[in-house]
Amino acid sequence: MASSSSSGSPWTYDVFLSFRGEDTRYGFTSHLTEALRHSGIHSFMDDSGIERGERISGSILQAIERSGIALPIFTPAYASSHYCLDELVKMMECQRTQAQVVMPIFHDVEPSDVRNQRGRYGEAMERHEQRLGRGSDRVMQWRQALTQAANISGFISSPNRNQLGLIEDIVGAVSEKLDSGQLFIADHPVGVESRVHELTMEWLKERSPKPLTIGLFGMGGVGKTTIAKAIYNKISRQFGARSFLANIRENSKHASDLVNLQKQLICDITKTQVFKIPNIDRGKKIIQERFPNIKAFLVLDDVDRINQLKGLCGSHKWFCPGSVIIITTRDLRLLHFIKAGYKYRVREMNKIESLELLSWHAFDQATPLKDLIELSKEVVDYCGGLPLALEILGCCLRDRTIQEWKAVLSKLRRIPNQDIHAKLKISYDGLNDYMEKDIFLDICCFFVNKNRNYVTKILDGCGLHAKYGLQILIERSLIKVGRNKKLEMHDLLQEMGKEIIRGSPPNDPEKRSRLWFHEDVLDVLAAHTGTEAIEGISLKVQGSHRECLIDSVAFKEMKKLRLLQLDDVNLKGDYKHLSKKLRWLCWHRFPLKYIPSNFCQKELVAIDLKYSSLSSLERAPVAGDAEDTQS
């Protein structure tokens, strides 16, 4: 077990040991301390052996206050030390005021002698009263502390009991008490605290007559689970019953898996072992019957199906007022289904946070190395505030040379990191059907920053039921609608979609459904290798390729081409070769003065000829087409 100071605990020490040095310092106490250390339990032990002054020192008082568990070791001579008694008074005060756990150990003494101050304990208290005076407040505090501590169930050591077994029992009990259910958050939780504050400040103080349901949604890798863990660590101790069901998407692929999640939930909340749940419906009934009387804190992490919600938290009536249920998901629609009281989109990191997180993973410090500052900023720009990508690339670039950093960045511009790609692809794989997937891929290649209504009409014309499909993509956090109703998509999601089209391993360009990469498009068109597989093409000519001339025969075999985007392209030959399935033609700087008479596209939904040479929308005679085409 990690020390408290490194695990997010409010304690500096796990355990404070209070003992009279002459009795057990080199025996029982030293063995117990060593056993605690071997178990990873961070304990404070004052082994100076000298009582400094009449009163307990401030450093010892502070150590007691900063310890999660206090272990007073009552030996026959313990009460003869006013120093030990002062420690005990402080421990009992901390038990009352800050929920410190006190676990007394009775070593060769009877608890009743400590409780009633009889025998050696009675003699010691008599001596204290003779020295300090009968009725002394300090002695009264000592007596009260002894009685309170002895009334706590503890551990009893006797000459007949195996000391090693006793120490094992004590270490086991301490370990169990220290396990407060806190979750590991992250090696470097940059920006987590501010997001937890932002997300909890609205509802944390609410006193609702019904259970609260809070939804955290956003794209994959943005940190929903990390935020949920941090909220759990912050709040769960306020609840006697709590449960964190992690990675539900992966852990509920079959009905039996969901039953196992129900078992875990019931066990966590009721603190009773459930041996048999025959089916999901029986599990639902048990939750419905037992949970309404238990104030609980529950996190359902990575939910992606309605049946998961139905099986684990089907109704607010299943839960006690005051309970809190947090759900993380990529699908906003699920939060509507469960009628979540609060819904929060987890935002990406800003550039300052991104640079810090990257630096921790790449350089093991909060800022980049001097020679790699600019390259680090390029990586930050590439990651677009996505913690998952920053962590993966930071680890990938750790201990690399400047040349290696440049090589990795150059490669990423063409081939995305596969770990990032696999994580993001989960959202795509979770779409319901080919229509939703086609809409997503079309947007990746052609419609980012295009008006939502404009795109809807075009894709509806392609038979993709885009109004509903776009809404699904929005709810799944795959796209956003920004200003002026323009569709927005995270750069890494867009890259992921294009990688899906490329195939793994990348297939030949002419076999892909959509072409957008400049060199691939030029190769296919120049070699006339286009096939029926191609449904969309984007060619924006720049630089030395200005006013690119393409033979229209290159489109002859593209029978299913429905989306065509050209910029500064001059098409020579017969326009009849263009697919009759075209629904969208975006041809900026269209080179002709007239629409060719053999350009017959009755199914077009949208045509965009901005910055063109058109002087009339009337069709030109066939004889003039060749001349105009060469213009």
N, C-alpha and C positions, 0 to 999 in steps of 0.2 A: 504494500500500500504506500502510495506516495505521501510525502509529508504534507501536512495541512497547508503550509505556506505556498505550496506549488499546485494545489488542486482546487483553488477557488474558495477554500473554507475561511470563515472569519477567524479561526484559531491560528495562533502561531505554533502551538504545540498540541499534539494529540492528547498527551497524558502528562499530568503533574503527579509526581510521587512524593508523598509526605511520610517520613519515617524518622525514628530516632537512630542516629548513626551508630551508636555504640552497640545496638541490639542486632541489626541485620545488614549493616553496610557491606560486609564482605561475605555475606551468606545469602539468605533468601532474596534480599533486595537487589544485590548485584546480579544474581541469576535471573530474576524477573526482568531487570532492565535489559540484560543481554538478549533474552527471549523476545522482548518487545522490539528491540532493534533488528533482530533477524527477521521479524515479521513486517518490517518496514514502518513500524509505528514510532513516531517522533515524540520522545518523552523528555520532560525536564526533570533533572535530579540534582539537587543541591548537595554536592559531595565535598564541600569544604570541610565539614566536620567541626566548624567553629560557630558558636552562637555569638553573633556580633551585636552587642548592645542589648538593652532591655527590651526593645521592641523589634518586631520583624521588619526586615529591610524592605524598602520600596521596590527593589528589583524582584524580590520574591513575591510580593503582593501582585505585581504586574504579571509575573509568570503564571500565577494562579488564574488571574483574570483572562489570560490569553490561552488557556488550556481547555480543550473540549471535555476531557474526563479527568476527574481527580481520584487518585487511589491513596487514601490514608491507610497506612499499615499499622494497625493497633497491636503493639507488642506490650509485654508487662510493664515496661518503663516508659511507654509513650507519653503518658499523662504527667510524668515528672518534668517534662520539657515544656516550659511556657512558650518556647519557640514553635514547637509542634502544635500546641493548642491554639496559638494565634493563626497558624496556617489552617487549622480545622475550622475556625470561626469564619475565616475568609472563604473557604470552600463552601460552607453551608450558605453563606450570603450569595455566592455566585450561583449556587443551585436555585435559589429563589429568584434572583434578578435576571439571570441570563441563560437559564436552562442548562447550566453545566450539569453533567452526569457525575454523581458521586458513587463510587463502588468500594465500600469498605472491605478490608482484609483483616481478619482476626487471627493473628499469629500467636499461638500459645496463650490466648486469653478467651474467655467466654463473652459472647455479645452482651449477656445480661449484666456482667460485671462492668462493662463499659457504659451500658445504658443507665445503670443505677449507681454508678461510681462506688462499687464495692471492691473489697480486697485491695490489690496494689493500686487500683484507680482511686479508691476511697482514701487511702493513705496519702497519695500524691495530692489530692485536692485539699486534704486537711493541711498539709504543709504550705500549699499556696495561700490558703486563707490565713494561716498564722503569719505569713510574710506580708501579705497585702491587706489583711484585715477582713474580719467577717463582714459579709454583706457587700464585699467589693464587686463593683459592676463587672470588672474584668473577669473575675472568677465565675460570676453568674453566667457570663457569656460562654465561658469554657464549658461549664456544666451543661448548659442548654445545647451547645454544639455536640458534645459527646452523646447526649441522649438522642438527638435527632439523627446523628450518623449511625448509631447502633440500631435504630429502628429501620434502617434501610437493609434490605436483603443483600448479603454480601458473600464473601468466601471465608470459610473457616479452616484454619490450618491447625493440626494437632500432631503430636509425636507419632501417632499411629498412621497418619496419612502420608502417602507418597508425595514428596515435594514437587517432583517433576510433573506428576499428573495435575497437581494443583496449579502450577504455573501454566501448563497448557490450557487448563480451563479458564484461567484469568485472561490469557492472551486471546483465546477464542471469543470470550465475552466482550473484551475491549474492541476487537476487530469488528464484531457484529454491531456494536453501538456506533462505531465510527462510520460504518457503511450507511450513510444517510440517503443513499440512492442518488447521490450527485453523479452527473454524467460528464465524461470528458467532452470538451467543446472543440478545441482546436489547439494546435501547437502555438499558433500566433493569432489570437482572436482580434485582429485589427478591425475596428469599426463595429464590433459586436455590441459593446455596452451601449453605445449611442442609439443603435437600432432597437435594442431591447427597451430602452427608456422611451423612445419614440412610439413603439408599438403598444406599450403597456400603460402609458400615462392616462389614456382615455378611459380604460375600463377597469383598471386595477382597484380604484377606490369605489367602484360602483357596488351598491348593495341591492342586488336584483332579487326579486321574489321568485325567480326561476333560474335554472342553470344558465351559465353564459357559454356561448359557443363562439370561438374566435378562429378565423381562417387566415392562414398565411399562404399566399399564392404567388407564383412567378415562374419564370423559365428555369429549366434545369441548370444546376450549378451556381445559382445566384445566392445560395446560403440559407434557404428556408429551414432546413433541418438544424443547422448550426444555431440559428436564432431561436428555434423552438427548444433546443437543449438548454440554452442560456436562460430562457424564460423559466423553464422547468427547474433549473438549479436555484433561481432567484425566489420562486414562489412556492414550490411544492412542499417545503417544510411547514407551511401554514396549514397543511391538510394531513389528517391522520391517515388517509388512504390516497395513494397515488400510483400512476402507472404510465410508462412510456413505451408504447408499441412502435418499434422502429421498422422502417423499410417495409411497410405493409404491402406495397406493390409486388415486391419480390417474394414476400412470405405468405401470399394468399393466392397462389396460382391455381390451387385445387380446393375443393370443398373441405377436405380434411385439414388443409393448411389454415383455413379460416376458423375451423373448430379449435385448432391449437391456439390461435390467437385469442379466441374467446376464453379458453382455459387459463391462459396467462393473465388476461384482464381480470377474470373473476378471482383468481388466486391473489393478484396484487391488491385488489380493492377490498376483498372480504378477509384476506389473510388466512384463508383456509384452502387446503389442497383439494382440487377437484380431480377425481380419478377417472370419471367417465362422463363424456358428453356424446351421445350417439350421433347427433347431427346438429346442423346450424340452428334449426328452429328450437331445439331444446336449450341450446346455449343462449339464444335470445330470451327465452322464457326465464331462465335463471337470472340473467342480468336485470330483466324487467321486475322480477320479484325481490331481489336482494339489494339493488343499488339505491332505490328511492330514499332509504333511511341513512345513507352513508354520504357525507360530504366528501367529494372526491376531486382530485386533479388528474386529468387524463390528457395525454398527447397521442394523437393518431398521426403518425409520420408517413408521408408519401402515399397518400390515398389516391387511387386512380380509377376506382369503379364504385358505382352506387351500391352494389351488393356488399361491399366492405363496410360502408356506413350503416346499411340496414342491419348487418350482423353484429356491429359493435356499439352503435349509439343511435338506434333507429328512431328514437323519439325523446324529446325533452322530458317526457313523463317518466322515463326510465331513471332519471337522475335527481338527486336531492337538491333543493334550492341552495344556492351558494356554491355548487359544484362548478368547475371550470373545465371546458373541453377545448383543446387546441388541435386544429387540423392543418397539416401542411399538404399542399397539392399543387400540381401544375394546371389543374382544371378548375376554373372559377365556377363553372356550372354546378359542381358538386357542393360548393358552399351555398349556392342558391337552394339546392335540394334539401340540405340539412337546416336551412333557415338560420344561417350563422348571424349572430347579432353584430359582429364586427368582421370586416373583410379588409385585409391589408395586402397590397402588392409590395413584396420585398424589393427594394430598389437596389440597383447596381452600385458598386463603389465609385466614389469620385476619384479623380486622378491622384490626389495626395494619398488617400487610403490605398489605392492600387499600387502606387510606387513603394509604399511601406511594406505591404504584404509581399510583393515580389522580392523586395530586398531581404526580408527575413528568410525566405526560402532559397534565394540565390546566394546571399552573402552572409547569412546568419547575423544580420544587423538591420537597423531600421532604415538605413539609407544606402544607396548604391555606392560601389567603389568609384573613385573619382574618374578613372578611365572608362567606366562603363555607364556613366550617367545618361548620355544621349541614347545609347542602345537600349538601356532600361526603359526610357520613355517611349521608344518605339514599340517595345513589347507591351507596355501598358496600353498604348493606343490600339494595338492589335487585339488585346483581351477585352476591351470595352467594358471594364468594370466588373467582369465576371470572376468571382473568387476562385472557382474551380480552375479556370484557365490560368490564372496568376500563380496558383500553387503548383500546378502540373509543370508549367513552363519554367517557373523559378527553380524547381528541383532538377529539371532537365538541363538548365543552364549553369547549375552550380559548379564551381571550379573549372569553368570553361574559359578559353582564351578569347580575346577580342575577335580573332578570325573565326572562331567557332560560333560565337554569338551572331556574327554577320551571316554565316552559312545557315544557321538555324532559321533566322528571320527570312532569308531568301527562300528557303524551302517552304516555310509556312505560307508564303504568298501563293504558292502553287499547290502544296499538299498539306492539309491540316493535320495537327497532332491527333493520332488515333484514339488516345485516351479521352481527349476532349470530345472528339467526334462521337465516340460510343456513348458517352453520357448524354449528350444533346439529342442523339438519335432516338433515345427512349421515347421522347415526346412524339416524334414522327411515327414511330412504330405503333404508338398507342392510338393513332387516328382510326376512325371507324371503318373507312372504306377507301377505294381507289379515288373516288371523286374528291374527298377531303385532301388526300395526298397529292393529287394533281393540282388542286388549287394552291396548296402550299408551294409546290415546285414551280408553278407558273409565276407566283409572286417573287420567289427567290431570284428567278432569272430575268423577269421583265417588268414587274409592277411595284417594286419598292419606291416609295415617294409618289405614287400615283393616287388620284382621288378614289376613295372607296366606292362611290356610286358608279364612277366610270369603269372601274375594274369589274364590279358586279355585273354590269350590262354585258361586257365583253365575255366574261366567263360563263354567264348564263347562256349567251349565244353559242358557247361551246358545249352546252348541255351539262354543265357541272353543278347546277343548283347553287350558285355562288352565294346568294344571300344567307342561306343557312350555313353553308360551308365556311364562309368568312367568320361568322359568329362563333363557330366551333374553334377556329384557329385563334381567335381573340381570347376565348375562354380558356384555352389550353396554353396561353402565354407564348404562343408561337409568333404572333404578330400583335402590333398595337395600332391604334388609330390616333394620329397626332393632330396637329393644327391643320385647319382646312380639310379635315377628314382624309388626310393622306395616310396611306398604309406605311407603317414603320416596322423594321425587323432588325434584331441585333445582328451585327456583322458576323458573329460566329454561327448563329443559326442559319444565316444566308449561306455561309460557307459550307455548313453541314449539308444543306439541301443540295448544293451543287456537287458535293462529293458523292451523294447518293446517286445522282444522275451519271456521274463519271463511271461509277461502278468500282468494285474492289475485287480483283485488281482492275485498274482503269481499262475499259474496253475501247475499241476503235471509235473515233468521233462519229463516223457515219452510222453507228449502231445505237447512238444515244438518242433519247427522246427530245432533248433540247440542247442547243449549241449557243454559247455566249463567249467563250474564250477566243480572243481575236485570231490567234494563229490556227486554232482548230477549224474555225469557220472558213477562213481563207483556204486552208488545205482542202476541205471538203468541196467547196465551190470551185476551186481551180481544177481539181481532179475529176469533177462531175461524179463524185462517189456518193451523193446523197441517196438515202433510202426512205422507204415508207415509215421507218421507225421515227423519223424526225418530225416533231410536232411544233417546234418553235425555234426561231433563229434570231439572234441579235448580233448585228455587225455595225460597229461604230468605228469608222475609219479615221485614223489620226496620223499626223506627222508625214512621213515619206509616202504613205499609202493614200494621201489625199486624192479625192476624186477617183476612187477605185473603180475599175471597169470589170464587170462580171457578165459572163455569158448566161443568158436566161435559161439555156439548156441545163444548167447546173441544178435547176429546180424541178426538172421534168419528172424525176422518180419520187419526189417528196409529196406523195398523194395525200398525206394526212397533215400537211403543214397548215396550222390554224393561226399561229402568232408569228408575225414577221416585223422586225424592227431593223431599219437601215438608216445610216447616217453618212452622208457624203458618198453614196454608192451610185454608180452609173450602170444601169442594166442594158445590155445590148441584146438584140434578137427579139424573138416573139414572146410577148407577155402572156400568151395563152398557156405557157408552161407553168405559170404560177398555180398552185393548188386552188381548186374550187371550194375547198373547205376553209379558206382564210376567213377569220372572223375579226382580226385586228391587223391593220397595216399602219405602222408608224414609220414614215419615211421622211426624215428631216433633210432639207436641201434636195428635194426631188428635182432631178436635172432637166426634165422636159417642160416645154411651154404649154403642152396640151396633154390631156389624158389619152393614152393610146386607145384606138378603136378596138383593138383585140384584148384589151384589159377588161374582161367581163367578170365581175365579182359580185354576184347578186346576194351572197350570204354575208357580206361584210357588215359587222356591227359598228365598228369605229374605224375611221381613217384620219390620220394626223399627218399633214404635209407641210408643217411649219418651215419657214425660211426657204421655200421652194422657188423655182423659176416659172411657175405656172402663170400664164397670162389669161387663161380661160379654163373653165371647168368643162367646156364642150369637148367632145371627143375629136381627135385629129383624124384625118383620112389616113388609110393604111399606107398609101404611098409616102406620106410625110413622116411616118414613124421612124424609119431608118435614119433619116437626116437628123431628126430631133434627138434620137437616141444617142447619136455621136456627139451631140452638142455639149 
